[in-house]
């Protein structure tokens, strides 16, 4: 588990590095102004501390528990789904006022949510968690 957390932390550093290194080649994922950059960093922190823990737990227990040799913990699954729902409600509110999380531009904050969201709406079969929220779904 410690290795997994370390990999995620390093992954976040790596995506920031590449976004900075290649910002002049295509979409600037970090924001063009100090204010935009601050919003990107803010929503990256929300992803890391509020979105990632419950969606990671769901992914682990719904998709990989049996492959890793332990039973999925139903209480943890239910609790994680509730926590994720609350985060998605916050996203719904934010996205009702902005096209993307950090403002009206696609950023690293939006991109960082895609890997686990793909599992949520795909293999986990919990697409209702996004489709029931119009702005999150968009």
C-alpha positions in Angstrom: 0.0 0.0 0.0 2.8 2.4 0.8 4.4 1.7 -2.6 1.0 2.5 -4.3 0.7 5.8 -2.5 4.3 6.7 -3.4 3.6 5.9 -7.1 0.5 8.1 -7.1 2.4 11.0 -5.5 5.2 10.6 -8.0 2.7 10.4 -10.9 1.3 13.7 -9.9 4.7 15.2 -9.9 5.4 13.7 -13.3 2.2 15.1 -14.9 3.0 18.5 -13.5 6.5 18.3 -14.9 5.3 17.3 -18.4 2.6 19.9 -18.4 5.2 22.6 -17.6 7.8 21.3 -20.0 5.4 21.1 -23.0 3.0 24.0 -22.2 4.1 25.8 -25.4 3.2 22.8 -27.5 -0.6 22.6 -27.5 -2.9 23.1 -24.6 -1.5 24.9 -21.6 -2.8 22.6 -18.9 -1.5 24.7 -16.0 -3.2 28.0 -16.7 -2.0 31.2 -18.4 -2.2 33.5 -15.4 -1.2 33.2 -11.7 -4.9 33.1 -10.8 -5.6 30.3 -13.3 -2.5 28.4 -12.1 -3.8 28.8 -8.5 -7.2 27.3 -9.5 -5.5 24.4 -11.3 -3.4 23.6 -8.2 -6.4 24.0 -5.9 -8.5 21.4 -7.9 -5.5 19.1 -8.2 -5.3 19.1 -4.4 -9.1 18.4 -4.2 -8.5 15.5 -6.6 -5.6 14.1 -4.6 -7.2 14.5 -1.1 -11.0 14.2 -1.7 -11.7 12.4 -5.0 -8.8 9.9 -5.1 -9.2 8.2 -1.7 -12.9 7.0 -2.2 -12.5 6.2 -5.9 -9.3 4.3 -5.2 -11.0 2.3 -2.5 -13.9 1.5 -4.9 -11.6 0.5 -7.6 -9.5 -1.7 -5.3 -12.5 -3.5 -3.8 -14.8 -3.8 -6.8 -12.2 -4.6 -9.4 -9.1 -6.1 -7.8 -10.0 -7.6 -4.4 -10.6 -11.1 -5.6 -7.5 -11.0 -7.8 -5.4 -9.8 -4.9 -6.8 -12.5 -2.6 -9.0 -10.7 -0.2 -12.8 -10.2 -0.1 -14.3 -6.9 -1.0 -15.4 -5.1 2.2 -19.0 -4.1 1.6 -19.0 -1.5 4.3 -16.0 0.2 2.9 -17.5 0.1 -0.6 -20.7 1.7 0.6 -18.8 4.4 2.6 -16.5 5.1 -0.3 -19.4 5.5 -2.7 -21.1 7.9 -0.3 -17.9 10.0 0.1 -17.4 10.0 -3.7 -21.0 11.1 -4.1 -20.4 14.1 -1.9 -17.3 15.1 -3.8 -19.2 14.8 -7.1 -21.9 17.0 -5.6 -19.2 19.7 -5.0 -18.0 19.2 -8.6 -21.6 19.5 -9.9 -21.9 22.9 -8.1 -18.5 24.1 -9.4 -19.2 22.9 -12.9 -22.6 24.7 -12.9 -20.7 28.0 -12.8 -17.6 27.0 -14.9 -17.1 24.9 -18.0 -14.1 23.1 -16.3 -12.9 22.7 -12.7 -10.3 25.5 -12.8 -12.4 27.8 -14.9 -13.4 28.0 -18.5 -10.3 26.2 -19.8 -9.4 22.5 -19.8 -6.5 21.9 -17.4 -4.5 19.3 -15.6 -7.1 19.4 -12.9 -9.7 17.9 -15.3 -7.2 15.5 -16.8 -6.1 14.1 -13.5 -9.6 12.7 -12.8 -9.9 10.7 -16.0 -8.1 7.4 -15.2 -10.2 6.4 -12.2 -13.4 7.9 -13.6 -12.9 5.6 -16.6 -13.1 2.6 -14.2 -16.1 4.1 -12.4 -18.2 4.5 -15.6 -16.8 1.4 -17.3 -15.8 -1.8 -15.4 -17.4 -0.8 -12.1 -20.7 -0.1 -13.7 -21.3 3.0 -11.6 -21.8 5.5 -14.4 -25.0 6.7 -12.7 -22.7 8.5 -10.2 -21.7 10.9 -13.1 -24.8 10.7 -15.3 -27.1 11.7 -12.5 -25.1 15.0 -12.2 -25.7 17.0 -15.4 -22.6 19.2 -15.2 -20.3 16.4 -14.1 -21.6 14.2 -16.9 -20.9 16.9 -19.5 
